[in-house]
Amino acid sequence: MLEEKRFYQLLSIGVVLATWEVMAMFFIGHFLPPVTEVAAFTVSIVASGEFFVHAADTIQRVAIGFGAAYTVSILLGIVMGLYKRAEYFFEILVLIGITIPGLGIVVLAIIWFGVSNMTAYVSLFILATPMIVFNFWKGMQSLDNDLISMAHAFEVSRRDIFRDVLIPTLMPYMLAAARFGLALCWKIVVLVELLALTSGVGYMINQQFQVYSIVGVLGWTLSFTLVMMAVEFGILKPLERRATAWQESSDNQRVTI
């Protein structure tokens, strides 16, 4: 099963790259450069060490901003899931936070904090928190209340219920929220770097835009995308497999038509 999944994942990437290369043959100039040209640029910025310098700054901003947003979001999502009054109180605030234009928050953060990392941290926190809360809160709504009621009937302590019932049940949703939050934070921080900062992947994308280099824009974008994919498959996926191992037998049962 795992080998088959890997095969189709690699096949999908191969189809995309082949389609890209074929399309590049039919466009004039640098509208869509060949895959090989973008790959050569990516190798050059990695070999020179330039990529690691700017990627490190971006990763630091994402880690701090995401860490703060994720911690608050998980705690708030649990509170909203367990207490109806908290859900009623925070629901409208979360929905308002989701609908606020991201660019507006980024511009406000630039006015407040200027050219500094705090601009990135605040933008990430304000924009990512409502989205992660909403994602995780919906997971909280799938909790099996009968299981918790049974634990209370057997006089299981609140601490043990939280540790042995609540956390294992919520782990898949926590990981899904982490995956969603990281993807969102990467997009936000690039926008902040592009508009306000003097280092990072977003800043370098802006530098390539200034000289109208599609190869450079694609190279920087795809190179950091590979970093985020490494986080996904090197950290999040293994954690997900361990956390949801008990669900494996049921998940493998597919509906056939």
C-alpha positions as a Python dict, from the first residue, in 0.01 Angstrom:
ca = {
    (1, 'M'): (0, 0, 0),
    (2, 'L'): (276, 246, 94),
    (3, 'E'): (480, 163, -217),
    (4, 'E'): (173, 212, -436),
    (5, 'K'): (105, 548, -275),
    (6, 'R'): (465, 660, -332),
    (7, 'F'): (443, 550, -694),
    (8, 'Y'): (137, 763, -764),
    (9, 'Q'): (284, 1060, -577),
    (10, 'L'): (598, 1048, -790),
    (11, 'L'): (388, 990, -1101),
    (12, 'S'): (181, 1302, -1033),
    (13, 'I'): (496, 1513, -989),
    (14, 'G'): (642, 1367, -1307),
    (15, 'V'): (326, 1449, -1503),
    (16, 'V'): (331, 1809, -1379),
    (17, 'L'): (699, 1854, -1470),
    (18, 'A'): (651, 1695, -1812),
    (19, 'T'): (348, 1914, -1880),
    (20, 'W'): (546, 2221, -1773),
    (21, 'E'): (834, 2130, -2005),
    (22, 'V'): (603, 2069, -2299),
    (23, 'M'): (416, 2397, -2240),
    (24, 'A'): (747, 2585, -2221),
    (25, 'M'): (823, 2475, -2576),
    (26, 'F'): (516, 2657, -2709),
    (27, 'F'): (560, 2992, -2533),
    (28, 'I'): (778, 3267, -2676),
    (29, 'G'): (1057, 3423, -2476),
    (30, 'H'): (1061, 3385, -2099),
    (31, 'F'): (686, 3368, -2039),
    (32, 'L'): (732, 3013, -1913),
    (33, 'P'): (1095, 2902, -1888),
    (34, 'P'): (1188, 2533, -1917),
    (35, 'V'): (1212, 2320, -1606),
    (36, 'T'): (1583, 2267, -1667),
    (37, 'E'): (1650, 2643, -1663),
    (38, 'V'): (1466, 2691, -1333),
    (39, 'A'): (1640, 2387, -1187),
    (40, 'A'): (1981, 2526, -1287),
    (41, 'F'): (1900, 2858, -1117),
    (42, 'T'): (1786, 2675, -803),
    (43, 'V'): (2106, 2472, -791),
    (44, 'S'): (2311, 2791, -829),
    (45, 'I'): (2150, 2972, -533),
    (46, 'V'): (2182, 2660, -319),
    (47, 'A'): (2546, 2604, -416),
    (48, 'S'): (2635, 2967, -345),
    (49, 'G'): (2478, 2947, 2),
    (50, 'E'): (2250, 3242, -71),
    (51, 'F'): (1939, 3028, -41),
    (52, 'F'): (2027, 2905, 307),
    (53, 'V'): (2085, 3257, 439),
    (54, 'H'): (1745, 3385, 331),
    (55, 'A'): (1561, 3058, 395),
    (56, 'A'): (1690, 3061, 753),
    (57, 'D'): (1539, 3406, 811),
    (58, 'T'): (1206, 3297, 663),
    (59, 'I'): (1200, 2974, 864),
    (60, 'Q'): (1272, 3165, 1186),
    (61, 'R'): (984, 3404, 1123),
    (62, 'V'): (747, 3121, 1034),
    (63, 'A'): (852, 2918, 1340),
    (64, 'I'): (797, 3201, 1588),
    (65, 'G'): (477, 3334, 1433),
    (66, 'F'): (330, 2989, 1375),
    (67, 'G'): (434, 2868, 1722),
    (68, 'A'): (250, 3154, 1892),
    (69, 'A'): (-57, 3125, 1668),
    (70, 'Y'): (-75, 2746, 1697),
    (71, 'T'): (-42, 2740, 2077),
    (72, 'V'): (-318, 2997, 2127),
    (73, 'S'): (-535, 2834, 1860),
    (74, 'I'): (-522, 2484, 2010),
    (75, 'L'): (-602, 2611, 2359),
    (76, 'L'): (-884, 2829, 2230),
    (77, 'G'): (-1019, 2549, 2009),
    (78, 'I'): (-1031, 2310, 2306),
    (79, 'V'): (-1209, 2568, 2522),
    (80, 'M'): (-1462, 2637, 2244),
    (81, 'G'): (-1520, 2266, 2198),
    (82, 'L'): (-1574, 2193, 2566),
    (83, 'Y'): (-1775, 2496, 2678),
    (84, 'K'): (-2076, 2625, 2486),
    (85, 'R'): (-2055, 2973, 2635),
    (86, 'A'): (-1695, 3004, 2517),
    (87, 'E'): (-1803, 2886, 2173),
    (88, 'Y'): (-2078, 3148, 2159),
    (89, 'F'): (-1837, 3420, 2274),
    (90, 'F'): (-1544, 3343, 2042),
    (91, 'E'): (-1728, 3216, 1733),
    (92, 'I'): (-1809, 3560, 1591),
    (93, 'L'): (-1454, 3684, 1662),
    (94, 'V'): (-1305, 3385, 1479),
    (95, 'L'): (-1534, 3437, 1181),
    (96, 'I'): (-1446, 3807, 1168),
    (97, 'G'): (-1076, 3717, 1183),
    (98, 'I'): (-1116, 3478, 890),
    (99, 'T'): (-1280, 3741, 672),
    (100, 'I'): (-1032, 4025, 738),
    (101, 'P'): (-822, 4091, 424),
    (102, 'G'): (-468, 3967, 486),
    (103, 'L'): (-308, 4252, 296),
    (104, 'G'): (-478, 4504, 524),
    (105, 'I'): (-329, 4342, 835),
    (106, 'V'): (16, 4325, 676),
    (107, 'V'): (4, 4695, 583),
    (108, 'L'): (-108, 4787, 937),
    (109, 'A'): (175, 4582, 1085),
    (110, 'I'): (423, 4761, 860),
    (111, 'I'): (290, 5098, 983),
    (112, 'W'): (305, 4983, 1345),
    (113, 'F'): (645, 4813, 1351),
    (114, 'G'): (825, 4925, 1036),
    (115, 'V'): (1103, 4717, 884),
    (116, 'S'): (1144, 4460, 1161),
    (117, 'N'): (1076, 4096, 1237),
    (118, 'M'): (793, 4204, 1466),
    (119, 'T'): (598, 4298, 1154),
    (120, 'A'): (614, 3936, 1040),
    (121, 'Y'): (535, 3792, 1383),
    (122, 'V'): (229, 4011, 1438),
    (123, 'S'): (98, 3956, 1085),
    (124, 'L'): (135, 3582, 1117),
    (125, 'F'): (-31, 3571, 1458),
    (126, 'I'): (-331, 3787, 1365),
    (127, 'L'): (-397, 3619, 1030),
    (128, 'A'): (-316, 3256, 1113),
    (129, 'T'): (-482, 3225, 1454),
    (130, 'P'): (-848, 3253, 1342),
    (131, 'M'): (-793, 3009, 1056),
    (132, 'I'): (-622, 2749, 1275),
    (133, 'V'): (-882, 2792, 1551),
    (134, 'F'): (-1165, 2738, 1302),
    (135, 'N'): (-998, 2430, 1155),
    (136, 'F'): (-932, 2273, 1495),
    (137, 'W'): (-1267, 2375, 1646),
    (138, 'K'): (-1448, 2184, 1373),
    (139, 'G'): (-1242, 1880, 1472),
    (140, 'M'): (-1346, 1928, 1834),
    (141, 'Q'): (-1709, 1901, 1727),
    (142, 'S'): (-1650, 1539, 1621),
    (143, 'L'): (-1559, 1429, 1973),
    (144, 'D'): (-1742, 1121, 2097),
    (145, 'N'): (-1941, 1255, 2394),
    (146, 'D'): (-2054, 904, 2485),
    (147, 'L'): (-1692, 802, 2539),
    (148, 'I'): (-1634, 1097, 2771),
    (149, 'S'): (-1962, 1028, 2953),
    (150, 'M'): (-1851, 667, 3005),
    (151, 'A'): (-1522, 789, 3151),
    (152, 'H'): (-1716, 1009, 3395),
    (153, 'A'): (-1942, 717, 3486),
    (154, 'F'): (-1634, 516, 3585),
    (155, 'E'): (-1511, 815, 3788),
    (156, 'V'): (-1204, 870, 3575),
    (157, 'S'): (-1025, 1191, 3675),
    (158, 'R'): (-1035, 1496, 3448),
    (159, 'R'): (-659, 1475, 3403),
    (160, 'D'): (-679, 1112, 3285),
    (161, 'I'): (-970, 1192, 3054),
    (162, 'F'): (-770, 1475, 2902),
    (163, 'R'): (-457, 1261, 2865),
    (164, 'D'): (-605, 924, 2763),
    (165, 'V'): (-927, 1021, 2582),
    (166, 'L'): (-921, 1380, 2466),
    (167, 'I'): (-563, 1411, 2339),
    (168, 'P'): (-555, 1080, 2138),
    (169, 'T'): (-890, 1165, 1980),
    (170, 'L'): (-785, 1518, 1892),
    (171, 'M'): (-434, 1434, 1770),
    (172, 'P'): (-533, 1391, 1402),
    (173, 'Y'): (-707, 1729, 1409),
    (174, 'M'): (-412, 1892, 1584),
    (175, 'L'): (-181, 1764, 1311),
    (176, 'A'): (-422, 1873, 1038),
    (177, 'A'): (-433, 2219, 1195),
    (178, 'A'): (-52, 2225, 1209),
    (179, 'R'): (-27, 2133, 841),
    (180, 'F'): (-284, 2393, 742),
    (181, 'G'): (-128, 2658, 968),
    (182, 'L'): (223, 2607, 836),
    (183, 'A'): (107, 2635, 476),
    (184, 'L'): (-82, 2954, 559),
    (185, 'C'): (209, 3105, 754),
    (186, 'W'): (450, 3041, 467),
    (187, 'K'): (223, 3237, 233),
    (188, 'I'): (179, 3523, 480),
    (189, 'V'): (547, 3560, 566),
    (190, 'V'): (647, 3574, 200),
    (191, 'L'): (400, 3860, 151),
    (192, 'V'): (543, 4045, 452),
    (193, 'E'): (901, 3994, 333),
    (194, 'L'): (808, 4107, -15),
    (195, 'L'): (654, 4432, 110),
    (196, 'A'): (849, 4526, 419),
    (197, 'L'): (1166, 4330, 498),
    (198, 'T'): (1519, 4319, 363),
    (199, 'S'): (1585, 3946, 389),
    (200, 'G'): (1404, 3618, 341),
    (201, 'V'): (1262, 3425, 49),
    (202, 'G'): (986, 3681, -10),
    (203, 'Y'): (1243, 3958, -29),
    (204, 'M'): (1444, 3764, -288),
    (205, 'I'): (1130, 3693, -491),
    (206, 'N'): (1071, 4069, -495),
    (207, 'Q'): (1431, 4125, -605),
    (208, 'Q'): (1380, 3889, -899),
    (209, 'F'): (1052, 4060, -980),
    (210, 'Q'): (1229, 4396, -997),
    (211, 'V'): (1441, 4265, -1285),
    (212, 'Y'): (1147, 4075, -1441),
    (213, 'S'): (1319, 3739, -1400),
    (214, 'I'): (1056, 3466, -1418),
    (215, 'V'): (1332, 3208, -1375),
    (216, 'G'): (1439, 3376, -1051),
    (217, 'V'): (1085, 3409, -916),
    (218, 'L'): (1008, 3044, -991),
    (219, 'G'): (1347, 2930, -859),
    (220, 'W'): (1309, 3098, -519),
    (221, 'T'): (943, 2999, -490),
    (222, 'L'): (999, 2633, -574),
    (223, 'S'): (1318, 2600, -369),
    (224, 'F'): (1144, 2704, -49),
    (225, 'T'): (841, 2496, -141),
    (226, 'L'): (1076, 2197, -134),
    (227, 'V'): (1179, 2295, 220),
    (228, 'M'): (816, 2304, 331),
    (229, 'M'): (755, 1968, 165),
    (230, 'A'): (1053, 1828, 354),
    (231, 'V'): (889, 1945, 677),
    (232, 'E'): (563, 1786, 567),
    (233, 'F'): (706, 1445, 477),
    (234, 'G'): (995, 1444, 724),
    (235, 'I'): (811, 1562, 1036),
    (236, 'L'): (433, 1596, 1002),
    (237, 'K'): (364, 1277, 807),
    (238, 'P'): (562, 1049, 1044),
    (239, 'L'): (391, 1212, 1343),
    (240, 'E'): (54, 1160, 1179),
    (241, 'R'): (125, 793, 1112),
    (242, 'R'): (223, 734, 1475),
    (243, 'A'): (-70, 931, 1615),
    (244, 'T'): (-330, 762, 1396),
    (245, 'A'): (-190, 408, 1387),
    (246, 'W'): (-497, 287, 1573),
    (247, 'Q'): (-716, 410, 1286),
    (248, 'E'): (-518, 233, 1013),
    (249, 'S'): (-737, -74, 984),
    (250, 'S'): (-1057, 125, 941),
    (251, 'D'): (-900, 380, 705),
    (252, 'N'): (-782, 104, 472),
    (253, 'Q'): (-1140, -5, 411),
    (254, 'R'): (-1252, 170, 95),
    (255, 'V'): (-1602, 191, -46),
    (256, 'T'): (-1624, 12, -378),
    (257, 'I'): (-1881, 95, -642),
}
